[in-house]
């Protein structure tokens, strides 16, 4: 019995308690803000709105999944990278099957979600593909680590990165494509690719802007960019960001109080529970609430980066840096949208925005990080003696 207790203690000790605590704390903070943003949507007899309930369920299931994944050796997960890559491509291709892929009402041309039967729930494959891409790209970089300066191997890495980016662009989700691009560039840079290749890549991206603008951007997406330059001309398209900025400004230092925000409680800011959740935090909890949210998010990213820096394996370091880059990119883009620095491109704020698939997939990524933590830390030797066993 004492040995079993010791094994259980060892398992708990090897779990990254601080990371999972920070993530769950951020998520429940987010659920509270989504609940506040959707009080007018609560059905009679219900305690929470559908969005808040879905998010809470995704967080609970995700946290359990993260702990379970943490007990799976990351080396086993890494060896499965060809299968993981194939599944990711199949999920993205499934969006192009008629009747399977659906998009927002205002974007009938987009195919970003899969309707899960008659449940009324939607799953966004690109959220899970982000984690899959981080795993497969880390292993690819590991395999060509000694030949990474070779043009041939670098071309292979670029093709690897362009497959998910291209598929996401074709679904009409340019926001997620941008996050993929940031993850891709960050991992390439930290793997040791020479700076001149990034300069050439930047030149290529700049040269492709006209083609992307005319062939891939919808009219709505173009107007969101133009609205930042000509706000008076595109007043209707800028309504969401203008009201969001007003809500942020009205919060002041301490905010109007939870469930008391004028803009939030009257649903003046469209999609305040999703892309614009930061406006809810700012209006109802003020600058202090925003700084608290920042502190938790930065602590999560710092914890992941620290683990990556301590890792003795190149692949695991890159996995940690990839997940950290994913979080950082989404945080910067989302808050930039709320502050009217960037156009609205449908990027959620990690741990805070509503959404079942995004919150669930975040915890799958956290589970991978916790597996790396568990299986790369120094373990205490446990002496277990078996009696009456002969060779």
C-alpha positions in Angstrom: 0.0 0.0 0.0 2.8 2.4 0.9 4.4 1.8 -2.5 1.1 2.6 -4.3 0.7 5.8 -2.3 4.3 6.7 -3.2 3.6 6.1 -6.8 0.5 8.3 -6.6 2.4 11.1 -4.9 5.1 10.7 -7.6 2.5 11.1 -10.3 1.0 14.2 -8.7 4.5 15.6 -8.1 5.4 15.1 -11.8 2.2 17.0 -12.9 2.8 20.6 -13.8 0.3 21.9 -11.2 1.1 25.5 -11.7 0.5 25.4 -15.4 -2.9 23.6 -15.2 -3.9 25.9 -12.3 -3.1 29.0 -14.3 -5.0 27.7 -17.3 -8.1 26.7 -15.3 -8.1 30.0 -13.5 -7.9 31.9 -16.8 -10.7 29.7 -18.2 -13.1 30.3 -15.3 -12.3 34.0 -15.5 -13.3 33.7 -19.1 -16.5 31.8 -18.4 -17.5 34.5 -15.9 -17.0 37.2 -18.5 -18.9 35.2 -21.2 -21.7 34.7 -18.7 -21.9 38.4 -18.1 -21.8 39.2 -21.8 -24.7 36.8 -22.5 -27.2 37.5 -19.6 -29.8 38.6 -22.1 -29.6 35.3 -23.9 -30.3 33.1 -20.8 -33.4 31.0 -21.4 -36.2 30.9 -18.9 -35.3 28.5 -16.1 -31.6 28.3 -17.1 -28.7 29.5 -15.0 -26.4 30.3 -17.8 -26.7 31.1 -21.5 -26.0 28.4 -24.2 -22.6 30.0 -25.0 -21.5 30.0 -21.3 -22.6 26.4 -20.8 -20.8 25.2 -23.9 -17.6 27.0 -22.8 -17.8 25.6 -19.3 -18.3 22.1 -20.6 -15.4 22.5 -23.0 -13.2 23.7 -20.3 -14.0 20.9 -17.9 -13.6 18.2 -20.5 -10.5 19.9 -21.8 -8.9 20.1 -18.4 -9.5 16.4 -17.8 -8.2 15.6 -21.3 -5.1 17.7 -20.6 -4.3 15.7 -17.5 -4.9 12.4 -19.3 -2.7 13.4 -22.2 0.0 14.4 -19.7 0.3 10.7 -18.7 1.0 9.8 -22.4 4.7 9.9 -23.1 5.4 12.8 -25.6 7.8 10.4 -27.4 4.9 8.2 -28.3 2.9 11.2 -29.5 5.9 12.4 -31.5 6.3 9.0 -33.2 2.7 9.3 -34.4 3.4 12.5 -36.3 2.8 11.0 -39.8 -0.7 9.8 -38.7 -1.4 13.1 -36.9 -0.5 15.0 -40.1 -2.7 12.8 -42.2 -5.7 13.2 -39.9 -5.2 17.0 -39.9 -5.3 17.1 -43.7 -8.4 14.9 -43.8 -10.2 17.1 -41.3 -9.5 20.2 -43.4 -10.5 18.5 -46.7 -13.7 17.4 -45.1 -14.8 21.0 -44.9 -15.0 21.1 -48.7 -17.5 18.2 -48.9 -21.0 19.6 -49.7 -23.2 19.6 -46.7 -20.3 19.1 -44.2 -18.5 22.4 -44.0 -20.4 25.5 -43.0 -19.5 29.1 -42.3 -20.9 32.2 -40.6 -24.2 33.6 -41.9 -22.5 36.7 -43.2 -19.9 34.6 -45.0 -21.8 31.9 -47.1 -18.6 31.4 -49.1 -16.6 30.3 -46.0 -16.3 26.7 -44.8 -14.8 26.8 -41.4 -17.0 24.6 -39.1 -18.3 21.0 -39.2 -21.9 20.5 -37.9 -21.9 17.6 -35.4 -25.0 15.8 -36.5 -28.3 16.9 -34.9 -26.7 18.3 -31.7 -26.6 21.8 -33.0 -22.9 22.0 -32.1 -20.1 23.0 -34.4 -16.5 21.9 -34.5 -13.8 24.1 -36.0 -11.1 21.7 -37.3 -8.4 24.4 -37.7 -8.2 24.8 -33.9 -7.1 21.2 -33.6 -5.0 21.3 -36.7 -2.9 24.1 -35.0 -1.8 21.6 -32.3 -1.3 18.9 -34.9 0.9 21.2 -37.1 3.0 22.1 -34.1 3.7 18.4 -33.4 4.4 17.5 -37.0 6.5 20.6 -37.8 8.6 20.1 -34.7 9.4 16.6 -35.7 10.1 17.7 -39.3 12.6 20.3 -38.0 14.1 17.7 -35.7 14.7 15.3 -38.6 16.4 17.9 -40.7 18.2 19.7 -37.8 21.7 19.0 -39.2 20.7 19.9 -42.8 18.5 22.9 -42.1 20.7 25.2 -44.2 20.1 23.0 -47.2 17.9 24.6 -49.8 16.2 21.3 -50.6 15.3 20.6 -46.9 14.2 24.2 -46.4 11.9 23.9 -49.4 10.4 20.8 -47.8 9.8 22.7 -44.6 8.1 25.5 -46.5 5.9 23.0 -48.3 5.0 21.5 -45.0 4.0 24.8 -43.6 2.1 25.9 -46.7 -0.2 22.8 -46.7 -2.2 23.8 -43.6 -1.9 27.5 -44.3 -3.2 27.0 -47.8 -6.1 24.8 -46.8 -7.1 27.3 -44.1 -7.0 30.1 -46.6 -9.2 28.1 -49.0 -11.8 27.7 -46.3 -12.0 31.5 -46.0 -10.5 31.7 -42.5 -7.8 34.2 -43.1 -7.5 35.0 -39.4 -6.5 31.4 -38.5 -4.2 31.4 -41.6 -2.3 34.3 -40.1 -1.9 32.5 -36.8 -0.5 29.5 -38.6 1.9 31.7 -40.4 3.2 33.2 -37.2 3.6 29.8 -35.6 5.4 28.6 -38.8 7.8 31.6 -38.9 8.5 31.5 -35.2 9.4 27.8 -35.2 11.6 28.2 -38.3 13.5 31.1 -36.7 14.1 29.3 -33.4 15.2 26.2 -35.3 18.1 28.2 -36.7 17.1 29.1 -40.3 19.2 31.9 -41.6 17.9 35.4 -41.5 18.3 35.9 -45.3 15.6 33.3 -46.0 13.1 35.3 -43.9 13.9 38.4 -45.8 13.3 36.6 -49.1 10.1 35.2 -47.6 8.9 38.6 -46.6 9.6 39.9 -50.1 7.5 37.0 -51.5 4.6 37.7 -49.1 4.7 41.4 -50.1 4.7 40.5 -53.8 1.7 38.1 -53.2 -0.5 40.7 -51.5 -2.3 41.9 -54.6 -3.2 38.3 -55.6 -4.4 37.5 -52.1 -6.4 40.8 -52.0 -8.2 40.2 -55.3 -8.6 36.4 -55.2 -8.9 35.4 -51.6 -10.4 38.4 -49.7 -14.2 38.6 -49.6 -15.8 42.1 -50.0 -16.4 42.2 -46.2 -12.8 41.4 -45.4 -11.6 44.1 -47.8 -14.0 46.6 -46.2 -12.7 45.8 -42.7 -9.2 46.7 -43.8 -10.3 49.8 -45.7 -12.4 50.9 -42.7 -9.2 51.4 -40.6 -8.0 53.9 -43.3 -11.3 55.5 -44.2 -13.5 55.1 -41.0 -16.1 57.6 -42.1 -16.7 55.9 -45.5 -17.1 52.5 -43.8 -19.1 53.5 -40.7 -21.3 50.4 -40.9 -18.5 47.9 -41.1 -16.6 49.7 -38.3 -19.6 49.8 -36.0 -18.4 46.7 -33.9 -15.0 48.1 -33.4 -16.2 51.7 -32.7 -18.6 50.5 -30.0 -16.0 48.1 -28.6 -13.6 51.0 -28.2 -16.2 53.1 -26.5 -16.9 50.2 -24.1 -13.2 49.9 -23.3 -13.0 53.7 -22.6 -16.0 53.7 -20.4 -14.5 51.2 -18.0 -11.9 53.5 -16.6 -9.7 52.2 -13.8 -12.0 49.9 -11.9 -14.9 49.4 -14.4 -18.6 49.7 -14.0 -18.9 46.5 -12.1 -19.6 42.9 -13.1 -23.0 42.6 -14.8 -23.3 46.4 -14.8 -21.6 47.4 -18.1 -23.9 49.6 -20.2 -22.5 48.4 -23.5 -22.2 44.7 -22.4 -25.6 44.3 -20.7 -27.4 45.9 -23.6 -25.5 43.9 -26.2 -24.4 47.1 -28.0 -21.0 45.5 -29.0 -21.7 42.7 -31.5 -20.1 39.3 -30.6 -18.9 40.6 -27.3 -18.8 37.1 -25.9 -16.4 35.9 -28.7 -14.0 38.1 -30.6 -14.7 41.2 -28.5 -14.6 39.6 -25.0 -11.8 42.0 -24.1 -14.3 44.9 -24.3 -16.4 43.2 -21.6 -13.4 42.8 -19.3 -12.4 46.5 -19.8 -15.9 47.9 -19.4 -17.0 45.9 -16.3 -13.6 45.4 -14.5 -11.7 48.3 -15.9 -7.9 48.6 -16.3 -7.4 46.5 -13.2 -9.4 43.6 -14.6 -7.5 43.9 -17.9 -4.1 43.8 -16.1 -5.2 40.8 -14.2 -6.2 39.0 -17.4 -2.9 40.0 -19.0 -1.0 38.8 -16.0 -2.5 35.3 -16.1 -2.0 35.0 -19.9 1.6 36.2 -19.7 2.3 33.8 -16.8 1.0 30.9 -18.9 3.1 31.8 -21.9 6.2 32.4 -19.7 5.7 29.0 -18.1 5.6 27.3 -21.4 8.6 29.1 -22.8 10.6 28.3 -19.6 9.8 24.6 -20.0 10.9 24.8 -23.7 14.2 26.5 -22.7 14.9 23.9 -20.1 14.2 20.9 -22.4 17.2 19.0 -23.6 15.6 17.9 -26.8 15.2 20.1 -29.9 11.7 18.8 -30.8 10.2 19.3 -27.4 11.6 22.8 -27.2 10.1 23.6 -30.5 6.7 22.2 -29.5 6.7 24.4 -26.4 7.7 27.5 -28.4 5.1 26.7 -31.1 2.3 26.5 -28.5 3.6 29.8 -26.9 3.7 31.5 -30.3 0.1 30.3 -30.9 -1.2 31.9 -27.7 0.9 35.1 -28.1 -0.3 35.6 -31.7 -4.0 35.2 -30.8 -3.7 37.5 -27.8 -1.9 40.3 -29.8 -4.3 40.0 -32.8 -7.5 39.8 -30.6 -6.6 42.8 -28.4 -5.4 44.7 -31.5 -8.9 44.1 -33.0 -10.6 45.4 -29.9 -8.4 48.5 -29.8 -9.0 49.1 -33.6 -5.4 48.6 -34.4 -6.1 45.6 -36.6 -9.2 44.7 -38.6 -11.7 42.2 -37.3 -10.5 38.8 -38.6 -12.2 36.3 -36.3 -9.4 35.5 -33.8 -10.5 34.5 -30.3 -8.8 35.5 -27.0 -7.3 32.2 -25.6 -9.1 31.0 -22.4 -11.5 34.0 -22.4 -13.6 33.9 -25.6 -16.6 31.7 -26.0 -16.3 28.6 -28.2 -16.3 24.9 -27.5 -13.8 23.7 -30.1 -11.3 26.5 -29.4 -11.3 26.0 -25.6 -11.2 22.2 -25.9 -8.3 22.3 -28.4 -6.4 24.8 -26.2 -6.3 22.2 -23.4 -5.1 19.5 -25.8 -2.1 21.7 -26.5 -1.7 22.2 -22.7 -1.8 18.4 -22.3 1.1 18.1 -24.7 3.1 20.6 -22.7 2.3 18.8 -19.5 3.5 15.5 -21.0 6.8 17.1 -21.9 7.1 18.4 -18.4 6.3 15.0 -16.9 8.6 12.9 -19.0 11.6 15.3 -19.2 11.9 16.1 -15.5 14.3 14.2 -13.2 12.3 11.4 -11.5 12.9 10.0 -8.0 13.9 6.3 -8.1 11.2 4.2 -6.6 12.4 0.8 -5.3 9.8 -1.9 -5.8 10.7 -5.4 -4.6 9.0 -8.5 -5.9 9.2 -11.6 -3.8 9.3 -15.3 -5.0 10.2 -14.4 -8.5 12.9 -16.5 -10.2 14.8 -15.9 -13.4 
